């Protein structure tokens, strides 16, 4: 590379403007009020919402911990935004249900970053937060009303009730479950399959059911398969149970015609519960998924969990 190129000039431009007045640079666009207050956050984001979610401090600033939280929020949004765009482009509208919503952290962020800009149109999409704790549902409703997030609904429903509830549409485009503990992730999968979701986004947490079953049948498994050495020690039982749970979930989804992406959500330094599963409906079940699932349950003495993972 020539010296002129290294300095950012094309060689032919030398001397052309020497002695001539240079035009004034065009004025830059004024930053949004939000971005001006906190440069790290995206333009147009609600400062009030970020305070409520404890991403911003009470005085509207970022500290080291909240900056880390914000980075995680944007990282997750980067995975989900293309799915929102795809659904919106395909049919001009979308429905998203966040199962086990808790404080509806995810739903609020998705609305603020994606749906809020579409509020003026006829079809701006709708987000449903499904949660069994009435006090969290009430608080989410109050916050949505205060922020003017009119295309959000919060429902105090169990998984069984949410499948049949007339308050939800028959079809849901995207189902999410972020850190839904133990079998709550399985409830979200069952709901998504019933609602024929186009996309399912899962970040599982605290998978204890499979580990408990492995523990109950440990002695029997020792005489059945050398694979039982994988979970002979208690810490391995817990970790292997967690890993196996997600493997079984993936096989279940593949047997129902979903194509999977399984990846890391955030670095291990942030959370040990960071596996992200994104399922896309293709209508083409994996041919041997049900067979493999049944073989694993039989080999590892987990037949009692067939109703959970094989349907």
C-alpha positions, 0 to 999 in steps of 0.5 A: 500500500502506498503512503498516500493510501495509508493516510486515507488519500488517493494519490491522484488527489494530491495538490488539487485543493491546495489553496482553495477554500474547503467546504464546511462539513454538513451538519450531523443529525441531532442525536435522539434525546434518549441517545443524548442522555445515555450514548450506549443505548439505541436511539428512541428507546424508553429511558423509563422502561430501562429504569424499570428493568434496572438496566439504567440506574434511578438517575438514568445512567449506566454502571458496570453491572447495568452496562453488562445487562444492556449488552446481553439484552442487545445480544438476545435481540439480535437473535430475535429481530430477524425472526420478527422481520421475517414474519412481519414481511411475510404477512404484515403482522405478527403475534408473539407469546412470551411463556413464563414471562415473569416481569415480561422483561423480554416482551417489553424490550421487543416491543420497545425496540421493534413494535413501538415504531409500528404503532401507527399502522393497522397491523403493528403486531401484538405481544402476549405475556403469559404468567401464573403469578398475578402480582407480576401480571398486574405490574406488567399491565400497569407499566404497559399502560404507563408507557403507552404500549397498547399492543401488549397483553398480560394474562394470568394463565397456566400452560393448560389454560393458555392453550385453550384460552379465548384470550389468545389467538388460535395461531401464534407466530413466535413463542419465547421462553427466557429462563423458564425454570425446569419444566416451564420450558417444556410447557412452552414447547407444548404450547408452541406446538399446539399454536403451530408457532413458526418460530420457538426461542428458548433459553432453558433454566434449572432442568431438574426433572431428568436429573431427579429421574437419573438419580432415582434409577441410578443403581438399576442403571449401573447393572444395565449400561456402562453409560451410567458412569456418565452420571455416577457422581452427583455433580455429573448427574446434575450437569448431565441431566441438564444437557440431556434435557435439552437434547430430548427437547431438540429431538421432540421439536425435530420430530414435529418438523422444526429445524434447530439452531443451538448456540451460546447466548452469552459468555459463560462469565455472565451466566451458566444457563446460556444455551439458546435454542431457536426452532424454525418450522419447516413442516418436514419432521426429521425421520429418525427423531422419534426413534432416537428419542425412544432409544435414549429414554430406554437406554438411560432408564427414563421411560417414565418421562416418555409423556414429557418428551415423546408425543 
